[in-house]
């Protein structure tokens, strides 16, 4: 919910920075948010015990939720937020964050 709320802040409420600053910070921000989100999601899905199939396929489940979520938010940001637009490279940064989150989980806890 926190991620979604940041996506829909009006563009006029965002700090004004130069194009190059925005480009670098923006992509890093997308990457970090989805890195942390996927790492937490993967951890939660792996630790839950109620649904064995989801636990066993926690990597696929985390990616199957996080990647479309990032795509939907990016699309909606451009479609409904004033002064904001959708950006394919933001989505690419989201996906990269998701994938690196899974890799870091596996480096810390080992493979499933």
Secondary structure as GFF3:
##gff-version 3
##sequence-region A 1 112
A	DSSP	alpha_helix	2	7	.	.	.	ID=ss1
A	DSSP	three_ten_helix	11	13	.	.	.	ID=ss2
A	DSSP	alpha_helix	19	47	.	.	.	ID=ss3
A	DSSP	alpha_helix	52	56	.	.	.	ID=ss4
A	DSSP	alpha_helix	58	80	.	.	.	ID=ss5
A	DSSP	alpha_helix	88	109	.	.	.	ID=ss6
###
